[in-house]
Amino acid sequence: MKKSRTLELFLTFMKIGAFTFGGGYAMIPLIKEEVVTRKKWISSEDVLDVVAIAESTPGPIAINSATFVGYKAGGFWGSFAATLGVTIPSFAIIYLVSFILAQFESFPAVSYAFFGIRAAVLALIVNAMLTMYKSFEKNIVSYILMAFALVMTVFFNISVLYIILICAAAGFITSYKKIKEAVR
């Protein structure tokens, strides 16, 4: 049973890695479809945790997401298998493309294809944003933090690391106050 789950995690994340262009955010809808809807390894609520943890830990979001889901679904070996699975397609594709692109980058069809891929990636990122928006708790603090993060990153070019730390602290303080009030 354990070996089959580990292999299944490897193959699932290899498929996710092979058919997702645009990085981790573009992978979120596919991860949700595969691991929540089809495999039922994690819940919809866990997807927000996946994104939060993957975004706040060092490394690419795709690898961090695979590691987190793999661990939840199959322990240490599950995380190893999922992480390996999600990285192999990217490595193989980049390795292949680096040779091919050098030969064909001047062809108009290649630049048109990349134009289309960029448009599709943007749509996937917007889909991930809307999915996350539907799932998060909507209150005044959430909206203030969302606006704060947007303004600080877009207009003031503040490092995302600082934004995450500030928002995490604000979330902790808000949650702590709610818990303290509930106890009274």
N, C-alpha and C positions, 0 to 999 in steps of 0.2 A: 504493500500500500504506500509506504513512505517513498520507495523508489519511483513508483508510478507518478506520485504527486510532484516529486522533484523533476522528473522528465517532463511532465505536463507544464510545470512552471517555466522550464527552459524553453520548450517549444512555443508556448504562448507568448513569452516576452521576445523570442526571436521573431515571431510573426509581427508583433507590435513594432519592434525595431526596424524590421524590413519594410513595412508599409506606412511608416510615418515620416514625413519630411517636415523640417522646421523646428526640431528640438522638442524639449520636454513639454512645453505648453501645448504644442500641437498633438502630443501623444495622449493628453488627458482624456479626451472623448473616447479614444480607442481603448485606453486602459479601463475606463469606466464600463464600456460595453463588454469587454472581455472578462474582467475580474469581478464585476458586480452583477451584471445582468446574466451573462452566460455561465460563468463558473461558480458564482456566489461565494467567492473566497473572502470578500470583504463587503461591508455595507456601503450604501451611498454616502453616509455620514463619514465613513473612513476615508473617502476620496478627498474631502477637505483636509483631513489630517495628513494624508499622503502629500498633498500639495504644500501645506504649511511646513511640514518637516523637511520635505525635499528642497523647498525654497530656502529654508533657514540653515541648512547644513551645507558644508563645503562640497563642491562638486556639481556636475551636471544634474539637472532636475530629472532627466530620464533614468539615469543610473540610480539616483537616490530613491526615486519612486519604485523602480523595480526591486531594489533592495528591501524597502519597507514592505511592499506587498508580498514579496517572496518570504520574508520573515514571518509575517502574519499568517500566511497560508501554509508554510512548510518549515518553519524554524531556520536554523543556520544554513542547512543545505538548500533549503528553498530559496533563501536570499542569495546564496552563491549562484544557484542555477538561473534564477531570474536575471540577476545582474550580468552574468556571462551571456545569457540569451539576448538581452537587449543591446549589448555592445558588439557582438559578432557581426550583425548585418551592417552597422554603421562603419565599422572598421573595413569590412570587405568592400562595401560600396565606395567609400572614400579612396581606398587603395586602387580600385578599378577605375574610378572616375578620374583620378589624377593622371593616369596614363592616357585615357581616351580624350579627356578634355583638352589636353595639350595639342592633340592632333586635329580636333574639330572645333575649337573655340571660335574660329573666325566664320563658321557657317551660320547664316541667319536662322536656320531652323533650331539650332542649339540655343541661341539667345531668346528666341520665341518660347521655347520649352521652359527655360528658366523664368521667363516672365509669367507664364501660366502657373508654374510651381509656386512662385512667390505669392500670387493671388490666392491660391488654394491654402497656403500656409497661413495667410492673414485670416482667412475664413475659419480655419481650425482654431486659431488663437482666440478669435472673437467668440466662437462656440464654447471654448473652455471658460472664458470670462463669464459668459451668460450662465453656464452650468454652475459655476462657483457662486455667482450672485444669487441664483435661485435657492441655493443650499445654505447660505449663511444667515445667521440671526440678524434680522433687520431691526435696528433701534438707532437712536440718535448718536450713540457713541460709535457704532459701526460706520455710519455715514460720515461722521466727522473724521474718523481714522482713514477711511477710504479717500476722502477729499484731501486730507493732509498728505497722505502718501503720494497721491497723484501730483499735487502742487509741488511738493519737495523734489520729486524725481524729474518732473518735466521742466519746471521753471527755474529751479535752483540747483539742479544737477547734484543733489545730495546722494551719497552712496546708498545703495539699496540695503546694505548691511545695517547702517544706522537707522534707516526707516523701519526695518524689521524689528530691531531692538527696541525702538521707541514705541512702536505699535504693540509689541509683545508686553512691554511694561504697562502700557495703558490698559491693555486687555486684562492683565493680571490684577491691576488695581481695581478696575471696574468689577471684575468677577469677585474679588475679595470683599469689596463693599457690599455686593449683592448677597453673598453668603453670610456676611456679618449681620446684615439687616434681616435676613430670613431666620437667623438663629434667635433674634430678639423676640 
